[in-house]
Amino acid sequence: MNLNELLDGLRALVRGLDGSTIGAADAARLVDQFSEIERLAVAGRTLATRRVQETKAWRSSGSPSIVAWVAEHSRASFRHAAATINMAMRLEQLPATKEALVSGDLSERQASERESIAALREKCRDVAAAAAGDENARERIRRSRYFRHWLETDGALRLDARLTADEGAPLLASIRHRADVLEAEAHRAGQVESAEAYAVDALASLADGAGAPKAVVHVHVSQSALARGRTEAGETCRIPGVGPISVGAARRLAAGGSVKLLEMEGVDVQRVAHAVPGCNKRRDLEIDHILPVADGGETSLDNLVRLCRWHHAQKTHHGWRLEGPPDERRWVRARAPARLGG
């Protein structure tokens, strides 16, 4: 039975249901069965959405973006469509969640909640780092640093290392930058692999210096902690995507010219949303004011967004902007791009 036949049969079954004549036990069984069908349908839609995103199939429909296309075809809000796309792009990095989703054991909401557990663990690391004391915790990690490698039975080389977050962050920044370049080149050639695969290629390319940029690390640090030299309760000093570091480590990175300190006081930039619908970039995001400061824009959560470099350039130089409330952002062209040379 193909999917069309299955849909026809399901439609006929639902039309024939009479709630007033179904027995209590049968009704309970139907709820369980339809719930499983719903979960499997969500899994299938999520996997298909991933393929539509990879192949850019949505462009042939005339939709302005993948988010608009998914919202139209799933009859959902833009917010829900964006969440579906995000989950579709993340599944390859979450094998246990993917297995639970496709087996019908996990709902879309539960899958999203599983992903949010990582954010909770990150918050716990912040608390633990603050409690342990900045420099003391770093020194304990540094004393236990190591680098190991071994060959598996199939000939694959495996690597394992332990080092402090501030020492590893420049390395990660270089790998991520190079991986983005390699992924873009591959996509232009019509080749699609996982983000992890491009990261390995990027790591290997660093051995001969191929495409290795000067690593630039962004550190979110409370102004009061930076002035004091250590964090206290409610303050932060962290590298997004890496974790908490000591204020001393942030200062050392800054002295070496390899870090940009993003000072915070009263505005928790970690809560600023990544706001362009359909953009799946989650690394190297830049803080931007929706309404520019020069035009009276405030440095507040309502007026701050995190944009990837490409969308930031589109907004600054090519007339694009965000409109609408935080949960219903729309990416629109507000004016024609400036013409160069005349």
Buried (B, 14 or more C-beta within 10 A) or exposed (E): EEEEEEEEEEEEEEEEEEEEEEEEEEEEEBEEEBEEEEBBEBBEBBBEBBEBBEEEEBEEEEBBBBBBBBBEBBEBEBBBBBBBBBBBBBBBEBEEBBEBBBEBEBBBEBBBEBBEEEEEEBEEBBEEBBEBBBBEBBEEBEEEEEEEEEEEEEEEEEEEEEBBBBBBBBBBBBBBBBBBBBBEEBEEEEEEBEBEBBBBBBBEBBEEEEEBEEBBBBBBBBEBBBEEEBBEEEBBBBBBBBBBBBBBBBBBBBEEEBBEBEBBEEBEBBEBEBBBBBBBBBBBBBBBBBEEEEEEBEBEBEBBBBBBEEBBEBBEEEBBBBEEEBEEBBBEEEEEEEEEEE
